[in-house]
Amino acid sequence: MEALAIGSAPPRPPGFALAPLTRHHLHRSKTLAPRRLVAAAPMDAAAAGRGTGPAPPRCARAETDSEDAVATSSHSAEAAEATGAAGAATEQGNGALVADAAAAAAADVEGVDGIRIRRRPVTGPPVHYVGPFQFRLENEGNTPRNILERIVWDKEAELKERRPLYMLKGPLENARPVRDFVGALKASYDRTGLPALIAEVKKASPSRGVLREDFEPVQIAQAYEKNGAACLSVLTDAKYFQGSFDYLEAIRNAGVQCPLLCKEFIVDAWQLYYARLKGADAVLLIAAVLPDLDIKYMLKICKILGMAALVEVHDEREMDRVLGIDGVQLIGINNRNLETFQVDISNTKNLLEGERGQTIAQKGIIVVGESGLFTPEHISFVQSAGVKAVLVGESLIKQEDPGKAIAGLFGKDISPVSAA
C-alpha cells in the first residue's frame, strides 16, 4: 500500500528562483517507478529537520583561464532546472510531484551526460508524519542504487561543511611544490620493464571491511617507497574507507619522495584545491560520476595547480567518452563492477583491443590497471594488454610486510637498490 504525505509544504527561502519543468522532465515522468513505504519509527525532533532543503550543486565549475581562477559557480543547467521544478512542486504542496521531478532530473543527467552514477542526493522531505510515527518513502529519486551512488551522495552532503574556497588561496601559495606523477610512472617503467606501481595506502573498503588493523600510514608509505613503488595512492574518504586527508599530509611531511595520488570521490572542484593543499600531486576523477564537461573543467584546474589526473573508466562507453576529451594523460581501467563489486581482470584487455588501443597509443596515454591484481601472472596479463602502470592496494596492505609484498606481486625485486 502506498503511503501519502500529509501536511503543507515548507516555505521557500527568500530569493529562491523557480524554473519550469523541461521536456526531459515531462518525458521521464511517464516511466517513473512507484514509491513504496520502507521504514517506520517513533517521531523525534531531530528527524523533523532533515532533507528539506534543495539539493547541493553537482559540481562547482571554475573559469580556469588564469592561475587566479577560483571555482565558485554551482549548479549546472540541468541541476538548476531540477531544483526549480522541485521548488515549484513544493509550493503546490504536492510531495509526490517533488519526488517524481527529482527522479526525472536525476535520470536526465544520467542520460544526457553519459554518467552511470546519479549525482542527485535525497530531494524533498524524506520523512512523512502520520500520528506518532514517521515514515520514509523510498522511490527512484531518493534511494541510491548501488554503493558508489551512496558514497557520492554522502560526499556531496559532506561537502556542505567545507571551508570557503577563498580561505584556501593563502595556504595554497605556501604549499609544498608539486611533483611529477606522470614522469615518475614513466621512469619506473623504463627502469624495470614492468608496469609502474602505484601502491595504495588503504585501511578499509566497503566490500572487505578493515584490511589492516595495525594501520600506520607513514610507515606503510615508507615501506612501499623503499621496495620500488613509483607513486603512492592515499585513501582520504573517512566514512567508507576509514581514510583521511591527515594521512595524505602526514606522508608528504614525513619526507616520502614518491608523488602522491589523492584517492577521493571528487564531485566538486573545491576538492581539487584542498587535495593540493594537503600535499597531493595527482587526483582521481571517476568517469561514472563526472559528466564530460566536469572532467574538462577539472582537468584545466589540475593543470593550473600542476597536478596530474587519473581518469578512471569501467566499461566501453566510459572509455569512449574519456578518449574524446583532450588533455587526458592517465586512464585507469577499474576491473571491478560498479554494481556487483565483482572483479574480472579481462575487462582491461577488452577495453584496450582494436581502435581504442590504437587511439591510446597515438595519444601517448598511460593506462593504469586497477583491481584484481594479486599475482605475477595478473601483472603479466594486463601488461600484455597494454598497461604500463598498476594501482594495487588490497593484495599488498593485507600482508604482514606490505613493502616486501611488492616483490611477491611482481615476481622479482623491483626496488631501486636491486637495480643498482
DRENDREN-513694 format. One record per residue (C-alpha): residue number from 1; residue in three letters; chain; x, y, z. Coordinates in pm, whole numbers, plus 50000, padded with zeros to 5 digits. Each point is the difference from the previous one (the first is absolute). Example, Ala and Ser with C-alpha at 12.3 -4.5 7.8 and 13.67 -1.06 7.14 Angstrom:
<atoms>
1,ALA,A,51230,49550,50780
2,SER,A,50137,50344,49934
</atoms>
This chain:
<atoms>
1,MET,A,50000,50000,50000
2,GLU,A,50139,50336,49900
3,ALA,A,50037,50253,50280
4,LEU,A,49905,50365,49940
5,ALA,A,50169,50312,50138
6,ILE,A,49769,50207,50221
7,GLY,A,50042,50367,50078
8,SER,A,50105,50316,49826
9,ALA,A,50333,50052,49832
10,PRO,A,50273,50205,50168
11,PRO,A,50029,50365,49890
12,ARG,A,50252,50094,49735
13,PRO,A,50306,50192,50117
14,PRO,A,50024,50366,49893
15,GLY,A,50125,50049,49645
16,PHE,A,49945,49635,49902
17,ALA,A,49960,50004,49622
18,LEU,A,49768,49758,49827
19,ALA,A,50063,49843,49662
20,PRO,A,49743,49829,49779
21,LEU,A,49992,49625,49950
22,THR,A,50190,49913,49684
23,ARG,A,49895,49763,49727
24,HIS,A,50249,49747,50145
25,HIS,A,49817,50006,50333
26,LEU,A,49661,49964,49832
27,HIS,A,50123,49708,49795
28,ARG,A,50156,49813,50290
29,SER,A,49705,50052,50234
30,LYS,A,49802,49744,49802
31,THR,A,50238,49715,50088
32,LEU,A,50084,50054,50365
33,ALA,A,49983,49711,50244
34,PRO,A,49729,50020,50270
35,ARG,A,50097,50111,50347
36,ARG,A,49978,49752,50286
37,LEU,A,50004,50015,50378
38,VAL,A,50330,49870,50138
39,ALA,A,50032,50102,50364
40,ALA,A,49800,50110,50300
41,ALA,A,50119,50125,50338
42,PRO,A,49886,50221,50288
43,MET,A,50026,50365,49906
44,ASP,A,50285,50201,50150
45,ALA,A,50090,50364,49974
46,ALA,A,50338,49937,49840
47,ALA,A,49850,49827,49698
48,ALA,A,49750,50274,49933
49,GLY,A,50258,50235,49854
50,ARG,A,50175,49763,49764
51,GLY,A,49994,50019,49623
52,THR,A,49777,50302,49949
53,GLY,A,50243,50220,49808
54,PRO,A,50093,50003,49634
55,ALA,A,50261,49757,49874
56,PRO,A,50364,50112,50017
57,PRO,A,50173,50084,49671
58,ARG,A,50127,49726,49773
59,CYS,A,50332,50167,49941
60,ALA,A,50144,50340,50078
61,ARG,A,50141,50076,49659
62,ALA,A,50272,50254,49955
63,GLU,A,50120,50243,49739
64,THR,A,50357,49888,49964
65,ASP,A,50164,50236,49755
66,SER,A,50245,50136,50261
67,GLU,A,50179,49880,50309
68,ASP,A,49785,50228,50213
69,ALA,A,49682,49823,49888
70,VAL,A,49773,49887,50279
71,ALA,A,49732,49731,49963
72,THR,A,49690,50170,50132
73,SER,A,49714,49916,49764
74,SER,A,49750,49739,50113
75,HIS,A,49716,49816,49829
76,SER,A,50012,49897,49638
77,ALA,A,49702,50088,49785
78,GLU,A,49846,49659,50061
79,ALA,A,50044,50024,50376
80,ALA,A,49855,50352,50006
81,GLU,A,49697,49887,49805
82,ALA,A,49951,49703,50228
83,THR,A,50020,50217,50312
84,GLY,A,49755,50248,49854
85,ALA,A,49760,49724,49903
86,ALA,A,50016,49855,50350
87,GLY,A,49941,50346,50148
88,ALA,A,49695,50058,49782
89,ALA,A,49849,49669,50102
90,THR,A,50070,50067,50366
91,GLU,A,49820,50333,49978
92,GLN,A,49695,49815,49875
93,GLY,A,50019,49768,50299
94,ASN,A,50036,49692,49785
95,GLY,A,50267,49781,50161
96,ALA,A,49962,49725,49743
97,LEU,A,50076,50237,49711
98,VAL,A,50314,50120,50178
99,ALA,A,50135,49647,50015
100,ASP,A,49899,49928,49640
101,ALA,A,50160,50319,49866
102,ALA,A,50321,49929,50191
103,ALA,A,50013,49644,49872
104,ALA,A,49937,50122,49644
105,ALA,A,50279,50255,50029
106,ALA,A,50238,49737,50136
107,ALA,A,49920,49766,49713
108,ASP,A,50042,50284,49750
109,VAL,A,50347,50082,50129
110,GLU,A,50095,49636,49962
111,GLY,A,49869,49983,49646
112,VAL,A,50124,50335,49869
113,ASP,A,50342,50009,50163
114,GLY,A,50077,49630,49962
115,ILE,A,50070,49936,50367
116,ARG,A,49889,49680,50169
117,ILE,A,49990,50132,50355
118,ARG,A,49719,50249,50063
119,ARG,A,50127,50322,50156
120,ARG,A,49680,50053,50192
121,PRO,A,49981,49968,50379
122,VAL,A,49676,49963,50191
123,THR,A,49759,50269,49879
124,GLY,A,49681,50125,50155
125,PRO,A,49877,49913,50349
126,PRO,A,50111,49637,50057
127,VAL,A,49793,49963,50318
128,HIS,A,49622,50008,50017
129,TYR,A,49796,50005,50319
130,VAL,A,49687,49805,50085
131,GLY,A,49900,50034,50363
132,PRO,A,50289,49907,50231
133,PHE,A,50200,49830,49724
134,GLN,A,50228,50117,49724
135,PHE,A,50026,49826,49665
136,ARG,A,50269,50021,49737
137,LEU,A,49887,49946,49643
138,GLU,A,50249,49826,49777
139,ASN,A,49982,50075,49630
140,GLU,A,50215,50016,49690
141,GLY,A,50112,50353,50076
142,ASN,A,50111,49976,50362
143,THR,A,50151,49651,50034
144,PRO,A,50358,49916,49892
145,ARG,A,50009,49709,49756
146,ASN,A,50348,49876,50097
147,ILE,A,50287,50066,50239
148,LEU,A,50180,50250,49776
149,GLU,A,49684,50206,49961
150,ARG,A,49951,49999,50379
151,ILE,A,50361,50112,50052
152,VAL,A,49962,50283,49750
153,TRP,A,49678,50126,50156
154,ASP,A,50156,49993,50346
155,LYS,A,50307,50179,49865
156,GLU,A,49790,50286,49863
157,ALA,A,49826,50033,50337
158,GLU,A,50339,49995,50174
159,LEU,A,50128,50284,49783
160,LYS,A,49734,50234,50134
161,GLU,A,50228,50040,50304
162,ARG,A,50304,50103,49795
163,ARG,A,50196,50318,50053
164,PRO,A,49947,50276,49742
165,LEU,A,50241,49973,49710
166,TYR,A,50150,50344,50060
167,MET,A,50128,49873,50337
168,LEU,A,50219,49747,49815
169,LYS,A,50167,50252,49771
170,GLY,A,50255,50126,50252
171,PRO,A,50108,49654,50128
172,LEU,A,50019,49873,49641
173,GLU,A,50262,50260,49915
174,ASN,A,50220,49847,50271
175,ALA,A,49929,49635,49915
176,ARG,A,50289,49766,49928
177,PRO,A,50100,49988,49631
178,VAL,A,49809,49753,49786
179,ARG,A,50192,49694,49876
180,ASP,A,49986,49837,49657
181,PHE,A,49758,49709,50040
182,VAL,A,49996,49900,49633
183,GLY,A,50378,50034,49974
184,ALA,A,50049,49768,50298
185,LEU,A,49787,49731,49835
186,LYS,A,50194,50025,49673
187,ALA,A,50336,49988,50178
188,SER,A,49902,49687,50193
189,TYR,A,49876,49822,49688
190,ASP,A,50323,50083,49817
191,ARG,A,50208,49882,50297
192,THR,A,49829,49666,50068
193,GLY,A,49831,49907,49673
194,LEU,A,49690,49930,50209
195,PRO,A,49686,50204,50065
196,ALA,A,50076,50282,50242
197,LEU,A,49843,49945,50341
198,ILE,A,49761,50243,50165
199,ALA,A,49985,49841,50344
200,GLU,A,49691,50081,50202
201,VAL,A,49994,50107,50364
202,LYS,A,49659,49861,50090
203,LYS,A,49856,49893,50333
204,ALA,A,49652,49875,49904
205,SER,A,49742,49968,49723
206,PRO,A,49619,49974,49992
207,SER,A,50010,49648,49855
208,ARG,A,50289,49853,50204
209,GLY,A,49981,50191,50327
210,VAL,A,50322,50074,50188
211,LEU,A,50298,49874,49802
212,ARG,A,50269,50082,50255
213,GLU,A,49950,50052,50373
214,ASP,A,50354,50125,50078
215,PHE,A,49972,50281,49751
216,GLU,A,50294,50244,50004
217,PRO,A,49973,50199,49676
218,VAL,A,50343,50165,50012
219,GLN,A,50182,49672,50070
220,ILE,A,49807,49824,49725
221,ALA,A,50079,50278,49753
222,GLN,A,50370,49988,50086
223,ALA,A,50004,49621,49956
224,TYR,A,49831,50030,49661
225,GLU,A,50252,50258,49884
226,LYS,A,50298,49798,50119
227,ASN,A,49881,49691,49813
228,GLY,A,49942,50157,49659
229,ALA,A,49667,50183,49989
230,ALA,A,50012,50281,49742
231,CYS,A,49708,50191,50152
232,LEU,A,49761,49962,50292
233,SER,A,49622,50017,50019
234,VAL,A,49856,50120,50331
235,LEU,A,49634,49941,50090
236,THR,A,49848,50315,50148
237,ASP,A,49632,49901,50032
238,ALA,A,49921,49955,50369
239,LYS,A,49650,49851,50006
240,TYR,A,50043,49702,49768
241,PHE,A,50378,49944,49985
242,GLN,A,50113,50132,50340
243,GLY,A,50240,50228,49816
244,SER,A,50099,50358,50076
245,PHE,A,50155,50306,49842
246,ASP,A,50219,50001,50312
247,TYR,A,50161,49678,49872
248,LEU,A,50078,50168,49669
249,GLU,A,50151,50301,50175
250,ALA,A,50198,49789,50248
251,ILE,A,50155,49788,49724
252,ARG,A,50103,50310,49806
253,ASN,A,50144,50165,50311
254,ALA,A,50192,49685,50094
255,GLY,A,50232,50044,49703
256,VAL,A,49865,49725,49774
257,GLN,A,50119,50088,49650
258,CYS,A,49747,49798,49800
259,PRO,A,49733,50221,49838
260,LEU,A,49665,49963,50174
261,LEU,A,49658,49931,49850
262,CYS,A,49704,50123,50203
263,LYS,A,49756,49708,49980
264,GLU,A,49673,50181,50063
265,PHE,A,49654,50012,49850
266,ILE,A,50028,50333,49821
267,VAL,A,49663,50164,49934
268,ASP,A,50090,50366,50041
269,ALA,A,50287,50216,49876
270,TRP,A,50064,50113,50358
271,GLN,A,50141,49654,50076
272,LEU,A,50278,50050,49746
273,TYR,A,50128,50308,50178
274,TYR,A,49974,49832,50338
275,ALA,A,50186,49691,49879
276,ARG,A,50285,50219,49868
277,LEU,A,50012,50184,50332
278,LYS,A,50038,49667,50186
279,GLY,A,50290,49888,49782
280,ALA,A,49843,49819,49705
281,ASP,A,50186,49985,49670
282,ALA,A,49712,49829,49819
283,VAL,A,49629,49935,50045
284,LEU,A,49751,49736,49892
285,LEU,A,49709,50097,49773
286,ILE,A,49733,49731,49952
287,ALA,A,49824,50007,49663
288,ALA,A,49698,49815,50139
289,VAL,A,49942,50294,50235
290,LEU,A,50113,50304,49800
291,PRO,A,49844,50115,49672
292,ASP,A,50235,50097,49719
293,LEU,A,49977,50374,50061
294,ASP,A,50093,49957,50366
295,ILE,A,50299,49786,49906
296,LYS,A,50115,50266,49751
297,TYR,A,49974,50277,50260
298,MET,A,50177,49794,50263
299,LEU,A,50281,49913,49762
300,LYS,A,50053,50373,49943
301,ILE,A,50009,50064,50374
302,CYS,A,50246,49714,50049
303,LYS,A,50224,50150,49732
304,ILE,A,49994,50339,50174
305,LEU,A,50087,49834,50331
306,GLY,A,50269,49784,49838
307,MET,A,49831,49674,50092
308,ALA,A,49944,49691,49788
309,ALA,A,49655,49841,49967
310,LEU,A,49935,49628,49983
311,VAL,A,49667,49965,49817
312,GLU,A,49838,49670,50091
313,VAL,A,49774,49799,49767
314,HIS,A,49816,49673,50045
315,ASP,A,49849,49914,49661
316,GLU,A,50010,50072,49627
317,ARG,A,49760,50292,50017
318,GLU,A,50208,50180,50262
319,MET,A,50322,49926,49812
320,ASP,A,49858,50152,49682
321,ARG,A,49887,50310,50190
322,VAL,A,50341,50054,50158
323,LEU,A,50190,49942,49675
324,GLY,A,49797,50285,49853
325,ILE,A,50126,50246,50262
326,ASP,A,50318,50194,49927
327,GLY,A,50276,50015,50260
328,VAL,A,49957,49654,50156
329,GLN,A,50340,49854,50087
330,LEU,A,49902,49711,50228
331,ILE,A,49709,49759,49965
332,GLY,A,49931,49750,50273
333,ILE,A,49803,49688,49910
334,ASN,A,49816,49869,50304
335,ASN,A,49926,49630,49971
336,ARG,A,49737,50016,50275
337,ASN,A,49633,50009,49901
338,LEU,A,49840,50312,50149
339,GLU,A,49676,49828,50095
340,THR,A,50104,49648,50101
341,PHE,A,50359,50073,50111
342,GLN,A,50110,49684,49816
343,VAL,A,50346,50017,49844
344,ASP,A,50110,49877,49656
345,ILE,A,50347,50103,49880
346,SER,A,49910,49906,49641
347,ASN,A,49811,50331,50000
348,THR,A,50335,50174,49953
349,LYS,A,50083,49794,49693
350,ASN,A,49654,50050,49848
351,LEU,A,50019,50379,50033
352,LEU,A,50343,50022,49838
353,GLU,A,49930,49795,49691
354,GLY,A,49951,50137,49649
355,GLU,A,49956,50369,49925
356,ARG,A,49995,50103,50367
357,GLY,A,50346,49859,50054
358,GLN,A,50126,50172,49685
359,THR,A,49854,50335,50111
360,ILE,A,50162,49966,50342
361,ALA,A,50337,49927,49840
362,GLN,A,49969,50294,49759
363,LYS,A,49916,50240,50284
364,GLY,A,50280,49869,50220
365,ILE,A,49761,49927,50287
366,ILE,A,50127,49784,50286
367,VAL,A,49749,49732,50098
368,VAL,A,49982,49897,50365
369,GLY,A,49856,49660,50092
370,GLU,A,49785,49999,50315
371,SER,A,49840,49729,50219
372,GLY,A,50045,49623,50001
373,LEU,A,50381,49998,49972
374,PHE,A,50151,49752,50246
375,THR,A,50267,49795,49820
376,PRO,A,50286,50035,49748
377,GLU,A,49772,49830,49748
378,HIS,A,49741,50274,50046
379,ILE,A,50265,50266,49946
380,SER,A,50126,49824,49688
381,PHE,A,49645,49968,49864
382,VAL,A,49915,50370,50024
383,GLN,A,50345,50101,49876
384,SER,A,49953,49792,49687
385,ALA,A,49667,50177,49949
386,GLY,A,50174,50339,49995
387,VAL,A,50014,50112,50362
388,LYS,A,50310,50196,50107
389,ALA,A,49904,50059,50364
390,VAL,A,49793,49826,50265
391,LEU,A,49822,50128,50309
392,VAL,A,50005,49734,50271
393,GLY,A,49873,50016,50356
394,GLU,A,49837,49695,50153
395,SER,A,50252,49738,49890
396,LEU,A,50280,50202,50163
397,ILE,A,49841,50160,50305
398,LYS,A,49873,49668,50139
399,GLN,A,50349,49849,50011
400,GLU,A,50209,50001,50317
401,ASP,A,50258,50219,49829
402,PRO,A,49826,50199,49723
403,GLY,A,50331,50127,49862
404,LYS,A,50156,49658,49954
405,ALA,A,49673,49875,49851
406,ILE,A,50081,50206,49690
407,ALA,A,50265,49747,49892
408,GLY,A,49741,49723,50032
409,LEU,A,49752,50193,49788
410,PHE,A,50248,50054,49715
411,GLY,A,50193,49674,50038
412,LYS,A,50326,50188,50052
413,ASP,A,50160,50276,50202
414,ILE,A,49927,50331,49828
415,SER,A,50154,50228,50263
416,PRO,A,50250,50266,49887
417,VAL,A,50268,49829,50212
418,SER,A,49966,49674,49807
419,ALA,A,50040,50185,49672
420,ALA,A,50317,50167,50123
</atoms>
